[in-house]
Amino acid sequence: MRYTWRPDIPVQKVAEYVSLSGNIHHLGIKRTEGVRLMLGSYLSVTDKEGNYTFKNVTPGNYFLK
C-alpha cells in the first residue's frame, strides 16, 4: 500500500511586478532614440541605441504599441 500526500501549498511565488526590456532596430527609421512605446497604460521611451524598459509592470496580457 502506498500513500501520497499533496499539500495545497504553492511551490512557486507569483510575481507581483515584472520588468520588460527590448530593442528597436531597422524598422524603416534611421533614428531610434525617443520612440514612445505603450504597454497597456505603461509608457517607455527608447534611448540612443533603441533600448527600452518597462519597470514595475503587473503580470498580465498586454499589447505593445
C-alpha positions in Angstrom: 0.0 0.0 0.0 1.3 3.4 -0.9 0.2 6.8 0.5 0.7 10.1 -1.3 0.3 13.4 0.5 -0.1 16.5 -1.7 -0.3 19.6 0.5 -2.1 22.6 -1.1 0.9 24.9 -0.8 2.1 26.9 -3.8 5.7 25.8 -4.7 6.4 28.9 -6.7 5.8 32.6 -5.8 3.8 34.5 -8.2 5.5 37.7 -9.3 3.8 40.9 -8.1 5.7 43.1 -10.6 7.9 42.3 -13.6 10.2 44.2 -16.0 10.2 44.0 -19.7 13.0 45.3 -21.9 13.9 45.1 -25.6 15.4 46.9 -28.5 14.0 48.5 -31.7 16.2 48.4 -34.8 15.9 48.6 -38.5 12.1 49.3 -38.6 12.4 51.7 -41.6 13.6 54.6 -39.5 17.1 55.8 -39.1 16.8 57.4 -35.7 15.6 55.1 -32.9 16.1 57.5 -30.0 12.9 58.9 -28.5 10.4 56.3 -29.8 7.5 56.2 -27.5 6.1 52.7 -26.6 2.9 51.9 -24.8 2.4 48.6 -23.0 -1.2 48.9 -21.7 -1.1 52.1 -19.6 2.7 51.9 -19.2 5.0 54.2 -21.2 8.7 53.8 -22.2 10.9 55.9 -24.4 13.9 54.4 -26.3 17.4 55.6 -25.7 20.2 56.3 -28.3 20.6 52.6 -29.2 16.9 51.9 -29.4 16.7 50.1 -26.0 13.5 50.4 -23.9 12.5 49.1 -20.4 9.1 48.8 -18.7 9.5 48.6 -14.9 7.1 47.5 -12.2 4.5 46.0 -14.6 1.8 43.9 -13.1 1.7 40.4 -14.7 -1.0 40.1 -17.4 -1.7 40.2 -21.1 -0.8 43.4 -22.9 -0.4 44.7 -26.5 2.8 46.6 -27.2 2.1 49.8 -29.3 
